[in-house]
Amino acid sequence: MLSLSRRSKSVREPRAAKVPEAIALFWVIKIVTTFMGEATSDFLLKGVNMAVGAVVEVLLFVIALWLQFRTRHYVAAAYWFLAMAIAIFGTGIADALHVLVGIPYAGTAALWAGVLALIFWRWHHTEGTLSIHSITTRRREKYYWATVFATFAFGTALGDLTGSALHWGFLTSGIIFTGIILIPAVARSRFHLNPIVAFWSAYVVTRPLGASFADYFKGISSAATTFISAAVLVVLVAFVARTRKDIQQPPPARGHRQAPEPDSNLLV
């Protein structure tokens, strides 16, 4: 009985890292998902119907989560579908805390920052690392996606805080966050910032960056912003799925030294 239980567990465990390599295209696709998530959530909840939109967001999230956890290695379509679903659902959750519950943007930003810090602490305390190259077990994958969800919700609140509550405007906020996201890249290349710190610092900022620009452009047309960003996302994901440029390479065999990463590979 014990052997069957172990065998069943081994079948469910990933065969390889289930997160893409953080090449330049990874960051482009990530920002597109944040852009699309903000636009799509507002389109569903405000442009269509709040109740219907909420149901659609939950269903997308559940289906995407099921698909991603059925895979045993990184599959571009499943991975980015879940990232997109979290972008949409996370936006809806963050907005609901402000609109329905009445928590100000500063409060929701602080709340999700605390949730994110707690997940990071628990993940590191349990696994001893926050590296994306270590996502080779189901438990680490769960920590990873919990972190991703918290970053989306936190970023949504932060973007709304700067764009609306602080009256910076969404275009100005987007430009500011564009500058901020370059800081960990420069710190990594010039000052040898820890790659894990650099990665997650940049990752968190992608959300308010993409969301700020989405809020700015959806003033023209929320529906158009949603469908155009969705089309761009499909093309980019299809490209990486076809070329397989973003698949993490397996660690070198024992006795073989791994070549050092080139300086141009930032935030990996």
N, C-alpha and C positions, 0 to 999 in steps of 0.2 A: 504494500500500500504506500509506504514511504517512497519507494523507488518510482512508483507511478506519479506521485505528487511532484517529485523532483523532475521527472521527465516532462510533465505538463508545464512546469515553470520554465524549464529550459526551452521549450517550444515557443513560449510567449516572449522570451527575452530577445532583444535585438541581436542581429548578426554583425552589425557594423554601426558606426556613429550615425545618428539619425538627424543630424543638423548639418546644413551645408557649410562649406568653407567660406569664410568671410572675405571673399574677393570683392573687387570694386563693384561688380554687378549685384552682389548680395545687398549692398547698401542702397543701390538704386531701386531694386525691387522692394526692399523694406520701406523706403520712403513712399513709393507708389502705393503700397498697401495702407499706409497710414493716411495718405491723401484720400484714397478710395473709401476707407473705413469711416472717416468723418463725413464725407459727402453722402455716402450711401445710408448711414444711420439717420442723418437729418432728412434725407429724401423719404425714407420709409416711415419715420415717425411723424414728420410734419407735412410732407408732400402727399403721402398716401393716406395713412390712418394710424394713429398711435397704437391701438390694440392690435391691428393686423401687422403693423411693422414690428412690434415687440415679439409676436409669435414667429414671424419670419426670422428675426435675428436669433432667437433661441434655437429654432430648428436648424439654421445654418451652422450654428456653433456645435450643436449635438452631433449632426451628421459629419462635420469636418473632424471633430474629435474622434469619433468612431473610426473614420477612415485612416487617420494618422496613426492611431494605436493598433490598427490591424497590420500595419506594415512592420517589417523587421529590419529595414534599413532605410536610408534616406531616399524618398521618392519626391521629386520636385513638386508635382501636382498636388499630392496630399499635404506636403509641408506648407506650401504657400496658400492652399485653400484654407487650412486651419489658421494661418497667420491673418488672412483676410477676414475670416469669420470672427476672430478675436478682435480685430480692429473695429469691426462693425458693432459687435456685442459689447465690447469694452467701452466704446463711445456711448452707447445707449445707457449702460449702467452708470457711468460717470455723470451723464446729463440728467438721469433720473434722480440722482441724489441731490442735484441742484434744483431742478424744476419741480419735482414732486415732493421731495422731503424738505426742501428749502435751505439746504446747507450752502453757504456761500462758496464761491470758487476757491478762496483761500483755504477754507475748511476741507473741501474735497481733495484739494491738492495735498494738504498736510496729511489727510487720512490715507490716501493711496501711497504717499511717500513712506508712511509708517508701515503699511502692509508690505510694500516692496522691500524695505529694510529688514522686516521680520522674515520674509521668505529667503532673502539672501543669507541672513544669519543662520536660519534653520538648515538650508541647503549646505552651506559650508561646514556647519557643525556636524552634519550627518555624513557628508561625502568627502569633506576635506579639500574640495576644489569647486570652483565655479566655471571651469573651462568648458567651452563648447566642444572641445575635442574629447571630453570625457563622457559625452551623452551616449553611453553604450549599454545602459541598463534601463529598465522600465521606471525604476524609482527616480533616477536622475532625469529621465525624460519628463516625468511628472513635475519635478521641481522646475525644470526648464520652462515648461509651458505655463506653470503658475506664475513664474517670473515675467514671462512675456505678457500675460494678461494684466498683471499689475502695472507693467510699464505703459501699456496702452491706456489704462484707466488714469494713471497718474499724468501721463502726457496730455491727455484730453483736458483734464482739469487745469493743468499748467498753461496750456495754450489759451483756454478760455479766460483764465485769470489775467494773463498779460494782454490779450486782445480786447476783452470786454471790461473786466473789473478795473484794470489799471489804465484803460483807455489808450493803449499804445496803438491799437488798430491791428488787424490781422496781417496786413502786408508788412508793416514794420516788425511785428512779432516774428513773422517768417524769416525776414532778413536777419534779425538778431539771432535766432536759433540756428540759422545757416552758419553764422560766424562761430557760435558756441560749439557746434558739432566738429568744427575743424580743430578745436583746442586739443582734444585727446589724440588726434592724428599727428599734430605737430609735436605734442609732448612725447608721443611714442617714438617718432622718428628722430627727434633732436635730443631728447632728454631721457630716453630709454624708460619711459613710463611702463609699468607692469602691463603686459598685453591683455590680461583679463580685466584689469581696471579700465584700460583704454577701451576695450570692446564694450563693456556694459555702460560706461559713461556715454559713449556715442550712441549706443542702442536706445537708451532712455530718451535722448534728445530727438531721435528720428520722429517720435510721435508728435510732440508739439510743433516741430518743423513742418511736417506734412499736413497736419491738421490746420495750422495757421493759414497756409496757402490754399487749402481746400475751402476754408471758411471765406477767404477773400474771393476766390473764383466762383463759388457757388452763388454769390450775389448776382452773378450774371444769369446762371441757370443751374439749379441743384441737380436736375435730371441729366442735363448734358454733362456736367462735371462727373456724375456717377458713371455714366455709360462710357465716356471717353477714357476715364482712368481704368475702368474694368477692361476695356479693349487693350490698353497699353500693358496692363498686368498680364493678360492672357498671352500676348506676344512675347513678353520677357520670360515668363515661366516656360513657355514652349521652347524658347531658345536654349535655356539652361538645361531643360530636360533632354533636348536633342543633342547638345554638345557635351553635356556632362562635365562642364568645366568647374562646377562648384562642388563636386563630390570630394569629401575628405579622403585623403590617401591613408591606407593602413599603416600602422607604425612599422619601422624597419625591423627585419628579423634580428635576432640576437647575434651579436658579433659583427654587425654592420653599423657603422656610424652614420647618423642622419645628417644630410647636408644642411648647413645653416640656411635659414630663410632669408631671401633677399630683402634689403632695406625697404624696397617699394611695397612689400606686403604689410600693410598697416592694419592694425586692429584685428589681428587674427589670433 
